[in-house]
Amino acid sequence: MAEKIPSVHELHALYGHPKNVNKIHRDSLSPLDKLAIVVTEKIGTMGFFFIILAWTIVWLGWNILAPQQLRFDPYPAFVLWLFISNLIQIHLMPLIMVGQNIQGRHAELRSEHDYETDKKSEKEIETILLHLENQQQLMLDILKRLEALEEKK
């Protein structure tokens, strides 16, 4: 006896409908998580790099080229510039790492969802192939019966 081939409705009941993992992830974020994501996304852009580059060029340029009495962070030490740069780095690095961890959780959630979708797709393909094999066998049986009828005539 042939094995029972599951129907599409049975497969949907077994595996459920696809989930929107982006919405699930977004809904799970706290306000601080959302802030970390925004900062991570903004800091990791060329625009932010150019802002820091322009600020550094202006700062260092002013303190090298401006008249001596107008300089506020004298060459060659640039103590204030180093202090501010270090403060920016010290505060942004952990925040960026938090944002990357949150993005990593999102990527993991997406990959788990992709795996579940792949498992469901594999089962659906297997079901379709079983249906096709069953139909082929039925058509071969019908063809044999027709040939047998033709021989009797």
N, CA and C atoms as an extended XYZ file, in Angstrom:
459
Properties=species:S:1:pos:R:3:atomname:S:1:resname:S:1:resid:I:1 pbc="F F F"
N         0.847       -1.183        0.000 N   MET     1
C         0.000        0.000        0.000 CA  MET     1
C         0.889        1.243        0.000 C   MET     1
N         0.504        2.218       -0.777 N   ALA     2
C         1.284        3.453       -0.896 CA  ALA     2
C         1.169        4.274        0.375 C   ALA     2
N         2.276        4.987        0.674 N   GLU     3
C         2.246        5.838        1.860 CA  GLU     3
C         1.328        7.027        1.625 C   GLU     3
N         0.735        7.522        2.720 N   LYS     4
C        -0.162        8.666        2.598 CA  LYS     4
C         0.640        9.912        2.289 C   LYS     4
N         0.234       10.600        1.248 N   ILE     5
C         0.888       11.834        0.842 CA  ILE     5
C         0.150       12.990        1.508 C   ILE     5
N         0.876       13.817        2.280 N   PRO     6
C         0.178       14.923        2.959 CA  PRO     6
C        -0.339       15.962        1.960 C   PRO     6
N        -1.448       16.564        2.301 N   SER     7
C        -1.999       17.620        1.449 CA  SER     7
C        -1.331       18.944        1.796 C   SER     7
N        -1.574       19.933        0.951 N   VAL     8
C        -1.026       21.263        1.198 CA  VAL     8
C        -1.585       21.818        2.511 C   VAL     8
N        -2.859       21.575        2.773 N   HIS     9
C        -3.471       22.059        4.021 CA  HIS     9
C        -2.818       21.408        5.238 C   HIS     9
N        -2.505       20.123        5.126 N   GLU    10
C        -1.831       19.439        6.227 CA  GLU    10
C        -0.427       20.012        6.452 C   GLU    10
N         0.276       20.331        5.360 N   LEU    11
C         1.604       20.927        5.481 CA  LEU    11
C         1.533       22.309        6.136 C   LEU    11
N         0.530       23.106        5.741 N   HIS    12
C         0.373       24.434        6.347 CA  HIS    12
C         0.051       24.310        7.834 C   HIS    12
N        -0.772       23.319        8.188 N   ALA    13
C        -1.096       23.123        9.595 CA  ALA    13
C         0.139       22.669       10.373 C   ALA    13
N         0.970       21.851        9.733 N   LEU    14
C         2.162       21.336       10.393 CA  LEU    14
C         3.224       22.416       10.580 C   LEU    14
N         3.450       23.232        9.546 N   TYR    15
C         4.542       24.212        9.578 CA  TYR    15
C         4.095       25.649        9.843 C   TYR    15
N         2.816       25.921        9.716 N   GLY    16
C         2.338       27.278        9.947 CA  GLY    16
C         2.649       28.204        8.784 C   GLY    16
N         2.250       29.424        8.946 N   HIS    17
C         2.477       30.427        7.908 CA  HIS    17
C         3.778       31.170        8.186 C   HIS    17
N         4.375       31.755        7.152 N   PRO    18
C         5.631       32.501        7.365 CA  PRO    18
C         5.426       33.672        8.320 C   PRO    18
N         6.484       33.967        9.081 N   LYS    19
C         6.442       35.086       10.027 CA  LYS    19
C         7.288       36.223        9.482 C   LYS    19
N         6.921       37.425        9.842 N   ASN    20
C         7.712       38.595        9.480 CA  ASN    20
C         8.752       38.800       10.582 C   ASN    20
N         9.949       38.232       10.376 N   VAL    21
C        10.972       38.298       11.423 CA  VAL    21
C        11.464       39.718       11.640 C   VAL    21
N        11.377       40.564       10.624 N   ASN    22
C        11.782       41.961       10.812 CA  ASN    22
C        10.868       42.650       11.824 C   ASN    22
N         9.572       42.392       11.719 N   LYS    23
C         8.617       42.981       12.666 CA  LYS    23
C         8.803       42.385       14.063 C   LYS    23
N         9.019       41.083       14.129 N   ILE    24
C         9.238       40.431       15.426 CA  ILE    24
C        10.464       41.038       16.110 C   ILE    24
N        11.535       41.207       15.352 N   HIS    25
C        12.756       41.780       15.916 CA  HIS    25
C        12.528       43.230       16.334 C   HIS    25
N        11.900       44.007       15.463 N   ARG    26
C        11.656       45.430       15.755 CA  ARG    26
C        10.799       45.584       17.014 C   ARG    26
N         9.792       44.725       17.171 N   ASP    27
C         8.914       44.801       18.338 CA  ASP    27
C         9.626       44.397       19.635 C   ASP    27
N        10.706       43.617       19.509 N   SER    28
C        11.411       43.157       20.710 CA  SER    28
C        12.443       44.165       21.210 C   SER    28
N        12.686       45.235       20.463 N   LEU    29
C        13.718       46.200       20.836 CA  LEU    29
C        13.213       47.191       21.885 C   LEU    29
N        14.042       47.436       22.872 N   SER    30
C        13.746       48.472       23.865 CA  SER    30
C        14.135       49.832       23.272 C   SER    30
N        13.702       50.931       23.884 N   PRO    31
C        14.114       52.250       23.381 CA  PRO    31
C        15.640       52.418       23.334 C   PRO    31
N        16.353       51.870       24.325 N   LEU    32
C        17.818       51.971       24.303 CA  LEU    32
C        18.419       51.138       23.176 C   LEU    32
N        17.817       49.968       22.901 N   ASP    33
C        18.277       49.158       21.770 CA  ASP    33
C        18.095       49.918       20.461 C   ASP    33
N        16.942       50.577       20.323 N   LYS    34
C        16.684       51.357       19.107 CA  LYS    34
C        17.692       52.488       18.963 C   LYS    34
N        18.030       53.140       20.073 N   LEU    35
C        19.041       54.205       20.040 CA  LEU    35
C        20.388       53.638       19.589 C   LEU    35
N        20.771       52.492       20.142 N   ALA    36
C        22.049       51.874       19.766 CA  ALA    36
C        22.076       51.535       18.285 C   ALA    36
N        20.957       51.049       17.743 N   ILE    37
C        20.885       50.725       16.309 CA  ILE    37
C        21.038       51.991       15.469 C   ILE    37
N        20.324       53.045       15.835 N   VAL    38
C        20.404       54.306       15.086 CA  VAL    38
C        21.831       54.839       15.095 C   VAL    38
N        22.447       54.860       16.282 N   VAL    39
C        23.823       55.365       16.381 CA  VAL    39
C        24.758       54.501       15.554 C   VAL    39
N        24.621       53.186       15.644 N   THR    40
C        25.477       52.275       14.878 CA  THR    40
C        25.323       52.516       13.379 C   THR    40
N        24.092       52.700       12.936 N   GLU    41
C        23.858       52.917       11.508 CA  GLU    41
C        24.381       54.271       11.040 C   GLU    41
N        24.274       55.299       11.875 N   LYS    42
C        24.735       56.640       11.476 CA  LYS    42
C        26.254       56.776       11.570 C   LYS    42
N        26.844       56.200       12.610 N   ILE    43
C        28.289       56.310       12.803 CA  ILE    43
C        29.026       55.515       11.729 C   ILE    43
N        28.443       54.454       11.287 N   GLY    44
C        29.088       53.592       10.285 CA  GLY    44
C        28.894       54.066        8.862 C   GLY    44
N        28.790       55.375        8.647 N   THR    45
C        28.587       55.892        7.288 CA  THR    45
C        29.774       56.752        6.879 C   THR    45
N        29.916       56.924        5.583 N   MET    46
C        30.967       57.804        5.077 CA  MET    46
C        30.682       59.254        5.462 C   MET    46
N        29.424       59.615        5.588 N   GLY    47
C        29.074       60.971        5.998 CA  GLY    47
C        29.661       61.312        7.362 C   GLY    47
N        29.530       60.396        8.316 N   PHE    48
C        30.093       60.636        9.641 CA  PHE    48
C        31.614       60.703        9.578 C   PHE    48
N        32.197       59.823        8.764 N   PHE    49
C        33.654       59.860        8.594 CA  PHE    49
C        34.092       61.226        8.074 C   PHE    49
N        33.386       61.758        7.087 N   PHE    50
C        33.763       63.059        6.522 CA  PHE    50
C        33.559       64.195        7.530 C   PHE    50
N        32.551       64.090        8.385 N   ILE    51
C        32.354       65.098        9.439 CA  ILE    51
C        33.552       65.099       10.383 C   ILE    51
N        33.962       63.917       10.832 N   ILE    52
C        35.122       63.813       11.734 CA  ILE    52
C        36.390       64.285       11.023 C   ILE    52
N        36.552       63.920        9.752 N   LEU    53
C        37.725       64.348        8.991 CA  LEU    53
C        37.757       65.871        8.844 C   LEU    53
N        36.622       66.462        8.498 N   ALA    54
C        36.560       67.924        8.337 CA  ALA    54
C        36.835       68.616        9.680 C   ALA    54
N        36.238       68.112       10.765 N   TRP    55
C        36.471       68.687       12.088 CA  TRP    55
C        37.956       68.626       12.444 C   TRP    55
N        38.601       67.506       12.153 N   THR    56
C        40.031       67.353       12.459 CA  THR    56
C        40.877       68.305       11.622 C   THR    56
N        40.566       68.397       10.330 N   ILE    57
C        41.342       69.284        9.446 CA  ILE    57
C        41.194       70.741        9.890 C   ILE    57
N        39.959       71.151       10.181 N   VAL    58
C        39.728       72.539       10.614 CA  VAL    58
C        40.440       72.799       11.940 C   VAL    58
N        40.281       71.899       12.906 N   TRP    59
C        40.888       72.062       14.224 CA  TRP    59
C        42.411       72.167       14.124 C   TRP    59
N        43.004       71.162       13.454 N   LEU    60
C        44.464       71.151       13.363 CA  LEU    60
C        44.974       72.298       12.491 C   LEU    60
N        44.272       72.565       11.405 N   GLY    61
C        44.661       73.664       10.526 CA  GLY    61
C        44.635       74.998       11.248 C   GLY    61
N        43.571       75.254       11.994 N   TRP    62
C        43.461       76.522       12.746 CA  TRP    62
C        44.602       76.653       13.751 C   TRP    62
N        44.879       75.569       14.469 N   ASN    63
C        45.885       75.632       15.524 CA  ASN    63
C        47.323       75.556       15.004 C   ASN    63
N        47.483       75.327       13.711 N   ILE    64
C        48.813       75.395       13.103 CA  ILE    64
C        48.986       76.710       12.351 C   ILE    64
N        47.950       77.147       11.626 N   LEU    65
C        48.080       78.275       10.702 CA  LEU    65
C        47.550       79.608       11.244 C   LEU    65
N        46.710       79.592       12.222 N   ALA    66
C        46.122       80.843       12.732 CA  ALA    66
C        47.193       81.662       13.464 C   ALA    66
N        46.964       82.962       13.609 N   PRO    67
C        47.909       83.781       14.392 CA  PRO    67
C        48.064       83.211       15.800 C   PRO    67
N        49.221       83.324       16.334 N   GLN    68
C        49.579       82.713       17.625 CA  GLN    68
C        48.576       83.059       18.733 C   GLN    68
N        48.141       84.322       18.821 N   GLN    69
C        47.251       84.729       19.900 CA  GLN    69
C        45.830       84.158       19.739 C   GLN    69
N        45.452       83.634       18.533 N   LEU    70
C        44.111       83.072       18.310 CA  LEU    70
C        44.075       81.549       18.454 C   LEU    70
N        45.202       80.922       18.579 N   ARG    71
C        45.254       79.464       18.720 CA  ARG    71
C        44.808       79.076       20.132 C   ARG    71
N        44.006       78.029       20.220 N   PHE    72
C        43.527       77.580       21.527 CA  PHE    72
C        44.040       76.194       21.902 C   PHE    72
N        44.647       75.477       20.968 N   ASP    73
C        45.198       74.138       21.223 CA  ASP    73
C        46.543       74.071       20.487 C   ASP    73
N        47.597       74.605       21.089 N   PRO    74
C        48.840       74.871       20.357 CA  PRO    74
C        49.529       73.631       19.795 C   PRO    74
N        50.120       73.838       18.611 N   TYR    75
C        50.959       72.857       17.944 CA  TYR    75
C        52.228       72.701       18.767 C   TYR    75
N        52.845       71.563       18.909 N   PRO    76
C        52.579       70.253       18.312 CA  PRO    76
C        51.763       69.324       19.207 C   PRO    76
N        51.380       69.739       20.401 N   ALA    77
C        50.757       68.820       21.363 CA  ALA    77
C        49.310       68.486       21.015 C   ALA    77
N        48.495       69.469       20.677 N   PHE    78
C        47.068       69.273       20.389 CA  PHE    78
C        46.382       68.485       21.514 C   PHE    78
N        46.629       68.859       22.753 N   VAL    79
C        46.109       68.140       23.917 CA  VAL    79
C        44.584       68.128       23.929 C   VAL    79
N        43.947       69.251       23.678 N   LEU    80
C        42.480       69.317       23.702 CA  LEU    80
C        41.878       68.463       22.589 C   LEU    80
N        42.474       68.544       21.400 N   TRP    81
C        41.979       67.724       20.275 CA  TRP    81
C        42.099       66.241       20.605 C   TRP    81
N        43.231       65.806       21.152 N   LEU    82
C        43.409       64.406       21.541 CA  LEU    82
C        42.395       64.004       22.614 C   LEU    82
N        42.162       64.882       23.578 N   PHE    83
C        41.207       64.589       24.642 CA  PHE    83
C        39.799       64.395       24.072 C   PHE    83
N        39.367       65.329       23.242 N   ILE    84
C        38.014       65.234       22.654 CA  ILE    84
C        37.910       64.011       21.747 C   ILE    84
N        38.916       63.748       20.932 N   SER    85
C        38.913       62.573       20.054 CA  SER    85
C        38.815       61.285       20.859 C   SER    85
N        39.573       61.219       21.938 N   ASN    86
C        39.514       60.026       22.784 CA  ASN    86
C        38.161       59.867       23.456 C   ASN    86
N        37.557       60.966       23.880 N   LEU    87
C        36.214       60.894       24.470 CA  LEU    87
C        35.200       60.358       23.458 C   LEU    87
N        35.289       60.855       22.241 N   ILE    88
C        34.384       60.371       21.183 CA  ILE    88
C        34.572       58.864       20.992 C   ILE    88
N        35.812       58.427       20.872 N   GLN    89
C        36.089       57.001       20.668 CA  GLN    89
C        35.629       56.156       21.850 C   GLN    89
N        35.925       56.608       23.061 N   ILE    90
C        35.581       55.840       24.254 CA  ILE    90
C        34.069       55.673       24.390 C   ILE    90
N        33.312       56.693       24.008 N   HIS    91
C        31.856       56.605       24.139 CA  HIS    91
C        31.192       55.898       22.967 C   HIS    91
N        31.740       56.039       21.798 N   LEU    92
C        31.094       55.429       20.636 CA  LEU    92
C        31.409       53.938       20.477 C   LEU    92
N        32.597       53.516       20.836 N   MET    93
C        32.967       52.112       20.622 CA  MET    93
C        32.024       51.134       21.332 C   MET    93
N        31.767       51.282       22.632 N   PRO    94
C        30.833       50.334       23.266 CA  PRO    94
C        29.425       50.434       22.681 C   PRO    94
N        29.003       51.650       22.353 N   LEU    95
C        27.667       51.826       21.777 CA  LEU    95
C        27.562       51.137       20.422 C   LEU    95
N        28.596       51.246       19.621 N   ILE    96
C        28.607       50.573       18.318 CA  ILE    96
C        28.599       49.056       18.514 C   ILE    96
N        29.345       48.573       19.500 N   MET    97
C        29.363       47.129       19.767 CA  MET    97
C        27.992       46.629       20.202 C   MET    97
N        27.289       47.408       21.024 N   VAL    98
C        25.929       47.037       21.429 CA  VAL    98
C        25.030       46.969       20.197 C   VAL    98
N        25.113       48.001       19.342 N   GLY    99
C        24.312       48.010       18.120 CA  GLY    99
C        24.634       46.828       17.218 C   GLY    99
N        25.905       46.462       17.109 N   GLN   100
C        26.278       45.321       16.278 CA  GLN   100
C        25.765       44.015       16.879 C   GLN   100
N        25.761       43.909       18.196 N   ASN   101
C        25.190       42.719       18.842 CA  ASN   101
C        23.697       42.601       18.543 C   ASN   101
N        23.003       43.721       18.577 N   ILE   102
C        21.567       43.716       18.273 CA  ILE   102
C        21.354       43.337       16.809 C   ILE   102
N        22.158       43.889       15.913 N   GLN   103
C        22.064       43.522       14.500 CA  GLN   103
C        22.379       42.037       14.304 C   GLN   103
N        23.320       41.512       15.099 N   GLY   104
C        23.649       40.087       15.033 CA  GLY   104
C        22.474       39.211       15.457 C   GLY   104
N        21.756       39.645       16.501 N   ARG   105
C        20.560       38.892       16.926 CA  ARG   105
C        19.518       38.883       15.819 C   ARG   105
N        19.376       40.008       15.129 N   HIS   106
C        18.432       40.095       14.019 CA  HIS   106
C        18.846       39.135       12.907 C   HIS   106
N        20.135       39.111       12.585 N   ALA   107
C        20.625       38.206       11.537 CA  ALA   107
C        20.395       36.748       11.933 C   ALA   107
N        20.589       36.435       13.211 N   GLU   108
C        20.360       35.067       13.683 CA  GLU   108
C        18.884       34.698       13.582 C   GLU   108
N        18.011       35.621       13.936 N   LEU   109
C        16.571       35.379       13.826 CA  LEU   109
C        16.175       35.139       12.368 C   LEU   109
N        16.741       35.960       11.471 N   ARG   110
C        16.464       35.773       10.037 CA  ARG   110
C        16.961       34.420        9.546 C   ARG   110
N        18.151       34.003        9.981 N   SER   111
C        18.685       32.726        9.510 CA  SER   111
C        17.862       31.556       10.048 C   SER   111
N        17.386       31.641       11.295 N   GLU   112
C        16.514       30.598       11.822 CA  GLU   112
C        15.219       30.524       11.022 C   GLU   112
N        14.667       31.679       10.688 N   HIS   113
C        13.444       31.708        9.884 CA  HIS   113
C        13.699       31.125        8.495 C   HIS   113
N        14.829       31.464        7.897 N   ASP   114
C        15.184       30.910        6.582 CA  ASP   114
C        15.298       29.390        6.649 C   ASP   114
N        15.879       28.882        7.733 N   TYR   115
C        16.013       27.437        7.905 CA  TYR   115
C        14.635       26.776        7.986 C   TYR   115
N        13.737       27.364        8.775 N   GLU   116
C        12.380       26.813        8.881 CA  GLU   116
C        11.661       26.859        7.540 C   GLU   116
N        11.848       27.951        6.811 N   THR   117
C        11.234       28.069        5.483 CA  THR   117
C        11.800       27.017        4.536 C   THR   117
N        13.100       26.796        4.597 N   ASP   118
C        13.728       25.776        3.750 CA  ASP   118
C        13.206       24.381        4.072 C   ASP   118
N        13.033       24.090        5.383 N   LYS   119
C        12.493       22.783        5.770 CA  LYS   119
C        11.080       22.605        5.215 C   LYS   119
N        10.272       23.654        5.329 N   LYS   120
C         8.903       23.582        4.822 CA  LYS   120
C         8.902       23.411        3.309 C   LYS   120
N         9.762       24.174        2.618 N   SER   121
C         9.836       24.080        1.157 CA  SER   121
C        10.269       22.688        0.726 C   SER   121
N        11.235       22.112        1.438 N   GLU   122
C        11.693       20.765        1.102 CA  GLU   122
C        10.546       19.765        1.234 C   GLU   122
N         9.757       19.893        2.294 N   LYS   123
C         8.624       18.982        2.498 CA  LYS   123
C         7.563       19.181        1.413 C   LYS   123
N         7.317       20.445        1.035 N   GLU   124
C         6.346       20.710       -0.029 CA  GLU   124
C         6.827       20.131       -1.359 C   GLU   124
N         8.111       20.281       -1.664 N   ILE   125
C         8.666       19.727       -2.906 CA  ILE   125
C         8.572       18.212       -2.891 C   ILE   125
N         8.893       17.613       -1.748 N   GLU   126
C         8.791       16.164       -1.623 CA  GLU   126
C         7.345       15.705       -1.852 C   GLU   126
N         6.394       16.452       -1.306 N   THR   127
C         4.974       16.124       -1.489 CA  THR   127
C         4.580       16.224       -2.958 C   THR   127
N         5.033       17.273       -3.621 N   ILE   128
C         4.730       17.453       -5.045 CA  ILE   128
C         5.318       16.297       -5.858 C   ILE   128
N         6.564       15.929       -5.560 N   LEU   129
C         7.197       14.827       -6.285 CA  LEU   129
C         6.459       13.515       -6.045 C   LEU   129
N         6.024       13.283       -4.807 N   LEU   130
C         5.250       12.068       -4.529 CA  LEU   130
C         3.930       12.059       -5.297 C   LEU   130
N         3.282       13.220       -5.368 N   HIS   131
C         2.044       13.319       -6.160 CA  HIS   131
C         2.329       13.020       -7.629 C   HIS   131
N         3.405       13.557       -8.158 N   LEU   132
C         3.751       13.312       -9.558 CA  LEU   132
C         4.069       11.840       -9.810 C   LEU   132
N         4.815       11.212       -8.902 N   GLU   133
C         5.106        9.782       -9.048 CA  GLU   133
C         3.826        8.966       -9.002 C   GLU   133
N         2.935        9.344       -8.099 N   ASN   134
C         1.655        8.640       -7.984 CA  ASN   134
C         0.843        8.805       -9.267 C   ASN   134
N         0.794       10.018       -9.807 N   GLN   135
C         0.076       10.254      -11.069 CA  GLN   135
C         0.709        9.479      -12.218 C   GLN   135
N         2.032        9.431      -12.249 N   GLN   136
C         2.716        8.690      -13.305 CA  GLN   136
C         2.365        7.210      -13.229 C   GLN   136
N         2.355        6.675      -12.008 N   GLN   137
C         2.008        5.266      -11.845 CA  GLN   137
C         0.568        5.007      -12.285 C   GLN   137
N        -0.338        5.907      -11.939 N   LEU   138
C        -1.735        5.762      -12.361 CA  LEU   138
C        -1.848        5.820      -13.887 C   LEU   138
N        -1.108        6.742      -14.515 N   MET   139
C        -1.154        6.840      -15.980 CA  MET   139
C        -0.584        5.583      -16.636 C   MET   139
N         0.465        5.017      -16.070 N   LEU   140
C         1.028        3.776      -16.608 CA  LEU   140
C         0.033        2.628      -16.475 C   LEU   140
N        -0.659        2.564      -15.345 N   ASP   141
C        -1.692        1.541      -15.149 CA  ASP   141
C        -2.812        1.707      -16.170 C   ASP   141
N        -3.244        2.939      -16.399 N   ILE   142
C        -4.298        3.204      -17.393 CA  ILE   142
C        -3.814        2.808      -18.780 C   ILE   142
N        -2.564        3.144      -19.108 N   LEU   143
C        -2.004        2.798      -20.417 CA  LEU   143
C        -1.956        1.291      -20.599 C   LEU   143
N        -1.571        0.553      -19.571 N   LYS   144
C        -1.535       -0.914      -19.652 CA  LYS   144
C        -2.925       -1.474      -19.890 C   LYS   144
N        -3.914       -0.922      -19.200 N   ARG   145
C        -5.303       -1.376      -19.387 CA  ARG   145
C        -5.781       -1.086      -20.813 C   ARG   145
N        -5.437        0.112      -21.324 N   LEU   146
C        -5.825        0.448      -22.702 CA  LEU   146
C        -5.158       -0.493      -23.695 C   LEU   146
N        -3.897       -0.797      -23.482 N   GLU   147
C        -3.192       -1.725      -24.371 CA  GLU   147
C        -3.807       -3.121      -24.303 C   GLU   147
N        -4.197       -3.534      -23.093 N   ALA   148
C        -4.836       -4.834      -22.944 CA  ALA   148
C        -6.172       -4.864      -23.670 C   ALA   148
N        -6.936       -3.781      -23.610 N   LEU   149
C        -8.204       -3.682      -24.328 CA  LEU   149
C        -7.992       -3.720      -25.828 C   LEU   149
N        -6.938       -3.059      -26.302 N   GLU   150
C        -6.612       -3.027      -27.727 CA  GLU   150
C        -6.256       -4.434      -28.229 C   GLU   150
N        -5.567       -5.200      -27.403 N   GLU   151
C        -5.173       -6.546      -27.817 CA  GLU   151
C        -6.365       -7.479      -27.900 C   GLU   151
N        -7.388       -7.260      -27.103 N   LYS   152
C        -8.583       -8.100      -27.108 CA  LYS   152
C        -9.422       -7.866      -28.339 C   LYS   152
N        -9.297       -6.717      -28.956 N   LYS   153
C       -10.120       -6.400      -30.124 CA  LYS   153
C        -9.640       -7.081      -31.335 C   LYS   153
